């Protein structure tokens, strides 16, 4: 597998460094994000992964200098046939992302704290599968941002994760441009959507696509914010522009709430 990974990694590094160069030497550097999705079949697996994340992985990531790490679960997760846990991590470079496994393997405290998970037997695994989505932040919001104005408890808060798929790469790029040059990001900010990130997917199962996450005090607040968004004069003018037509072919919306130990 290593001989396949290195050319792919080199290609990603070339493409992302080229995009930085094209933006100009004074353009702020765009961070990279990884969304790790744990698929779980029962409450026992969910409990084991929660314990591993809380007691081993998040502390180890912080020891490696990583900032806030988000851990989220879908609304209604406890009744779903396949449960999920979403872990959102931020990296300053692709090198930092690639070096994470080796760094964790050298952390003796992490290996001890995560022993139950890390040394699980083949007939008693702590999860069904893991999916990792690799993303790069938009130029219009180059870093992950923790919500600062939410007032409710973690159990009440709603984080909305959206994925917008484009019919082709060109249409996808057009939608990214709509967020940045079209200042859709600025509209979200003006209306108080408490965005956590906006990013292009570099590697994932539904490409070409972008993903972003917004946050709200509760579902009622979420509904009110989107109602204001749809009625906003700037949005109506932006979405009507001919150059921004047909740039989204499919939308996935996932409602999440933060785990009690999440940094976000």
Legacy VTK file of the C-alpha trace (Angstrom):
# vtk DataFile Version 3.0
C-alpha trace
ASCII
DATASET POLYDATA
POINTS 264 float
0.000 0.000 0.000
2.895 2.397 0.703
4.052 2.488 -2.923
0.544 3.614 -3.944
0.149 6.178 -1.169
3.319 8.151 -1.864
2.476 9.199 -5.462
-1.044 10.176 -4.403
0.300 12.185 -1.476
2.855 13.878 -3.755
0.120 14.782 -6.229
-2.050 16.278 -3.497
0.937 18.224 -2.194
1.636 19.593 -5.689
-1.974 20.595 -6.299
-2.431 22.311 -2.953
0.919 24.110 -3.093
0.062 25.271 -6.608
-3.233 26.669 -5.378
-1.395 28.631 -2.687
1.013 30.020 -5.268
-1.822 31.014 -7.578
-3.468 32.911 -4.746
-0.384 35.086 -4.336
2.475 35.215 -1.819
0.494 37.254 0.712
-2.559 34.975 0.685
-3.188 33.282 4.055
-2.367 29.580 4.137
-5.392 27.297 4.063
-5.513 24.574 6.703
-6.444 20.974 6.016
-9.180 19.048 7.818
-9.850 15.363 8.311
-13.287 14.047 9.192
-12.997 10.535 10.626
-16.324 8.685 10.667
-16.642 5.642 12.922
-19.411 3.206 11.950
-20.719 1.248 14.946
-23.218 -1.586 15.260
-24.233 -1.454 18.931
-24.024 0.567 22.173
-21.009 -1.439 23.347
-18.926 -0.376 20.353
-20.056 3.225 20.780
-19.006 3.148 24.435
-15.566 1.742 23.582
-14.916 4.318 20.873
-16.124 7.129 23.148
-13.730 5.960 25.852
-10.845 5.760 23.375
-11.517 9.210 21.943
-12.004 10.884 25.316
-9.170 9.237 27.256
-6.581 8.465 24.572
-6.909 10.083 21.140
-7.944 13.652 21.975
-5.338 14.065 24.745
-2.676 12.637 22.387
-3.683 15.025 19.597
-3.411 17.934 22.010
0.048 16.746 23.111
1.067 16.859 19.447
0.056 20.501 19.293
-3.296 20.090 17.577
-5.894 22.688 18.527
-9.567 22.030 19.085
-10.900 18.644 17.997
-14.614 18.183 17.410
-16.480 14.975 18.222
-20.082 14.722 17.081
-22.928 12.224 16.896
-25.975 12.341 14.602
-29.315 13.231 16.148
-31.125 9.964 16.793
-27.833 8.056 16.813
-28.983 5.776 19.651
-31.811 4.295 17.570
-29.959 4.009 14.246
-29.124 0.615 12.738
-25.578 1.838 12.125
-24.416 4.370 14.698
-21.773 6.940 13.800
-19.263 9.165 15.526
-17.665 12.037 13.593
-14.218 13.325 14.603
-13.090 16.642 13.081
-9.352 17.358 13.115
-7.379 20.319 11.741
-3.869 20.285 10.235
-1.555 23.078 9.103
-0.104 20.954 6.289
-0.453 17.657 4.458
2.827 16.600 6.051
1.297 16.985 9.511
-1.669 14.870 8.424
0.576 12.162 6.950
2.829 12.042 10.005
0.007 11.666 12.528
-0.026 7.818 12.684
3.745 7.659 13.277
3.500 10.338 15.949
0.778 8.439 17.782
2.769 5.196 17.640
5.597 6.924 19.547
3.288 8.245 22.276
3.539 5.694 25.089
0.813 7.368 27.113
-1.572 7.159 24.145
-0.732 3.460 23.677
-1.446 2.789 27.348
-4.611 4.887 27.616
-6.029 3.429 24.387
-5.005 -0.187 25.009
-8.552 -1.617 25.094
-9.271 -0.092 21.676
-5.846 -0.462 20.074
-5.336 -4.095 21.127
-8.884 -5.256 20.358
-9.179 -8.821 19.034
-10.349 -9.639 15.524
-13.559 -11.222 16.834
-14.381 -8.291 19.104
-13.556 -5.102 17.136
-14.532 -1.684 18.559
-16.139 -0.541 15.270
-17.490 -1.801 11.950
-15.477 0.474 9.634
-13.734 3.864 9.592
-14.046 6.418 6.791
-11.706 9.415 6.510
-12.529 12.483 4.419
-9.617 14.828 3.649
-10.439 18.483 2.992
-8.769 21.856 2.436
-10.187 25.061 3.898
-11.624 27.700 1.600
-9.599 30.896 1.015
-12.527 32.827 2.527
-12.122 31.046 5.898
-8.696 29.472 6.157
-8.914 27.923 9.637
-11.334 25.954 11.776
-13.256 28.262 14.111
-14.966 27.320 17.364
-18.458 28.829 17.827
-18.310 31.746 20.250
-21.914 32.890 20.633
-23.776 29.650 21.422
-25.477 29.778 24.825
-27.153 26.364 25.197
-25.764 23.104 26.582
-24.012 20.568 24.362
-27.103 18.343 24.424
-29.251 21.137 22.958
-26.864 22.420 20.303
-27.242 21.483 16.661
-24.284 21.280 14.300
-25.255 21.048 10.647
-22.808 19.290 8.326
-23.542 19.806 4.637
-22.043 18.240 1.536
-22.665 19.847 -1.866
-21.839 17.663 -4.855
-21.248 19.222 -8.263
-22.264 17.555 -11.551
-18.702 18.039 -12.882
-15.397 19.370 -11.599
-16.030 22.678 -13.372
-19.444 23.162 -11.758
-17.954 22.186 -8.398
-15.261 24.863 -8.769
-17.977 27.340 -9.659
-19.811 26.614 -6.380
-16.565 27.042 -4.440
-16.125 30.400 -6.188
-19.681 31.321 -5.157
-18.732 30.832 -1.507
-15.490 32.800 -1.798
-15.614 35.484 -4.521
-19.399 35.552 -4.371
-19.070 36.034 -0.592
-21.626 33.447 0.421
-19.305 32.974 3.411
-19.757 36.642 4.308
-23.528 36.239 4.168
-23.431 33.280 6.547
-21.253 35.309 8.913
-23.512 38.368 8.773
-26.539 36.214 9.613
-24.812 34.553 12.578
-24.531 30.950 11.368
-21.489 30.254 13.604
-19.608 28.395 10.879
-16.949 25.924 12.010
-15.374 25.399 8.571
-15.857 25.583 4.811
-13.712 23.252 2.695
-13.160 21.455 -0.586
-12.955 17.666 -0.403
-9.555 16.443 -1.619
-10.266 12.762 -1.045
-13.622 11.204 -0.259
-16.462 9.021 -1.485
-18.668 11.688 -3.100
-16.367 13.847 -5.210
-16.397 16.438 -6.564
-17.889 18.024 -3.463
-17.435 20.635 -0.804
-18.442 20.413 2.839
-19.154 22.953 5.541
-20.422 22.992 9.108
-22.573 25.572 10.876
-23.855 25.560 14.463
-26.948 26.690 16.344
-28.307 26.849 19.880
-31.090 24.407 18.969
-33.200 23.233 16.037
-35.583 26.159 16.391
-32.662 28.557 16.004
-31.465 26.594 12.986
-34.840 26.919 11.267
-34.973 30.663 11.966
-31.463 31.213 10.566
-32.194 29.377 7.321
-35.463 31.258 6.917
-33.559 34.532 7.197
-30.951 33.250 4.749
-33.520 32.350 2.101
-35.190 35.765 2.386
-31.978 37.814 2.410
-31.754 40.245 -0.552
-28.056 39.524 -1.105
-28.705 35.783 -1.358
-31.577 36.307 -3.770
-29.351 38.457 -5.955
-26.408 36.040 -5.738
-28.326 32.847 -6.490
-30.017 34.476 -9.484
-26.747 35.304 -11.256
-26.386 33.297 -14.520
-22.801 32.209 -13.780
-23.903 30.374 -10.617
-26.623 28.196 -12.076
-26.721 24.374 -11.866
-23.547 24.105 -9.766
-25.019 21.706 -7.165
-26.382 18.304 -8.200
-26.900 16.727 -4.768
-26.991 17.881 -1.142
-26.513 15.790 1.991
-27.458 17.321 5.356
-26.478 15.698 8.648
-27.644 17.073 12.001
-25.183 16.475 14.799
-24.746 17.254 18.463
-21.359 17.461 20.193
-20.118 14.741 22.517
-19.721 15.888 26.118
-15.917 15.742 25.734
-15.757 17.528 22.354
-13.633 20.680 22.095
-16.180 22.283 19.776
LINES 1 265
264 0 1 2 3 4 5 6 7 8 9 10 11 12 13 14 15 16 17 18 19 20 21 22 23 24 25 26 27 28 29 30 31 32 33 34 35 36 37 38 39 40 41 42 43 44 45 46 47 48 49 50 51 52 53 54 55 56 57 58 59 60 61 62 63 64 65 66 67 68 69 70 71 72 73 74 75 76 77 78 79 80 81 82 83 84 85 86 87 88 89 90 91 92 93 94 95 96 97 98 99 100 101 102 103 104 105 106 107 108 109 110 111 112 113 114 115 116 117 118 119 120 121 122 123 124 125 126 127 128 129 130 131 132 133 134 135 136 137 138 139 140 141 142 143 144 145 146 147 148 149 150 151 152 153 154 155 156 157 158 159 160 161 162 163 164 165 166 167 168 169 170 171 172 173 174 175 176 177 178 179 180 181 182 183 184 185 186 187 188 189 190 191 192 193 194 195 196 197 198 199 200 201 202 203 204 205 206 207 208 209 210 211 212 213 214 215 216 217 218 219 220 221 222 223 224 225 226 227 228 229 230 231 232 233 234 235 236 237 238 239 240 241 242 243 244 245 246 247 248 249 250 251 252 253 254 255 256 257 258 259 260 261 262 263
